[in-house]
Amino acid sequence: MDDFEILLEESLQNPEFKKEWEDNQTEYEIMRMLVMARAEKNLTQKELSELSGVRQSNISRIERGMCIPNIPTLEAIARGLGKKLKIEFV
């Protein structure tokens, strides 16, 4: 379990936080996955921007939760990271 998961588990004990998390979980997961994948590749936002064709300012907004990316943007970012986008219903 990484530090984020430990902190999340602790934070979910707070009913207000838990409701906020559940209401916005998809957006938070997108933010988390993007930050982690970029860090895994040791890329700056600018470098990812150059690889993906997505403006650095948009990557920043996605990582800060200031916007929800559309599927073509997520696909471009995934390609820039050398990954494929996978979306599923669970």
C-alpha positions as CSV (number, residue, x, y, z in Angstrom):
1,M,0.0,0.0,0.0
2,D,1.5,3.4,-1.0
3,D,1.4,6.6,1.1
4,F,-1.6,7.9,-0.9
5,E,-3.7,4.7,-0.2
6,I,-2.8,4.9,3.5
7,L,-3.8,8.5,3.7
8,L,-7.0,7.9,1.7
9,E,-8.0,5.0,4.0
10,E,-7.5,7.2,7.1
11,S,-9.4,10.1,5.5
12,L,-12.3,7.9,4.5
13,Q,-13.1,7.5,8.2
14,N,-14.3,11.1,8.1
15,P,-18.0,11.0,6.9
16,E,-17.8,14.4,5.2
17,F,-14.6,13.4,3.3
18,K,-16.1,10.0,2.5
19,K,-19.1,11.6,0.9
20,E,-17.0,14.1,-1.1
21,W,-14.7,11.3,-2.3
22,E,-17.6,9.1,-3.3
23,D,-19.3,12.0,-5.2
24,N,-16.1,12.8,-7.1
25,Q,-14.1,9.5,-7.1
26,T,-13.8,9.2,-10.9
27,E,-12.2,12.7,-11.2
28,Y,-9.9,12.0,-8.2
29,E,-8.8,8.7,-9.7
30,I,-8.0,10.4,-13.1
31,M,-5.9,13.0,-11.3
32,R,-4.1,10.4,-9.2
33,M,-3.4,8.1,-12.2
34,L,-2.1,10.9,-14.3
35,V,0.3,12.2,-11.6
36,M,1.5,8.7,-10.8
37,A,2.0,7.7,-14.4
38,R,3.9,10.9,-15.2
39,A,6.1,10.5,-12.1
40,E,6.7,6.8,-13.0
41,K,8.1,8.0,-16.4
42,N,10.0,10.9,-14.7
43,L,8.4,13.4,-17.0
44,T,7.6,17.0,-16.3
45,Q,4.3,18.4,-17.4
46,K,6.1,20.2,-20.2
47,E,7.7,17.0,-21.4
48,L,4.4,15.1,-21.3
49,S,2.8,18.0,-23.2
50,E,5.4,17.6,-26.0
51,L,5.0,13.9,-26.1
52,S,1.2,14.0,-26.1
53,G,0.3,17.1,-27.9
54,V,-1.8,18.2,-24.9
55,R,-1.0,21.7,-23.7
56,Q,1.0,21.8,-20.4
57,S,-1.6,24.1,-18.9
58,N,-4.3,21.5,-19.6
59,I,-2.2,18.8,-18.0
60,S,-1.8,21.0,-15.0
61,R,-5.5,21.7,-14.7
62,I,-6.3,18.0,-15.0
63,E,-3.8,17.1,-12.3
64,R,-5.2,19.8,-10.0
65,G,-8.8,18.7,-10.5
66,M,-9.7,22.0,-12.2
67,C,-11.1,20.3,-15.3
68,I,-12.4,16.9,-16.4
69,P,-10.6,15.7,-19.6
70,N,-12.5,14.3,-22.5
71,I,-11.7,10.8,-23.9
72,P,-9.5,12.1,-26.9
73,T,-7.4,14.1,-24.4
74,L,-7.0,11.1,-22.1
75,E,-6.0,9.0,-25.2
76,A,-3.4,11.5,-26.2
77,I,-2.0,11.6,-22.7
78,A,-1.9,7.8,-22.5
79,R,0.0,7.7,-25.8
80,G,2.4,10.3,-24.6
81,L,3.0,8.1,-21.5
82,G,3.5,5.0,-23.7
83,K,0.3,3.5,-22.4
84,K,-3.2,2.7,-23.6
85,L,-6.4,4.1,-22.2
86,K,-8.7,1.5,-20.7
87,I,-12.2,2.5,-19.5
88,E,-14.5,0.0,-17.9
89,F,-17.7,-0.3,-16.0
90,V,-17.4,-2.1,-12.7
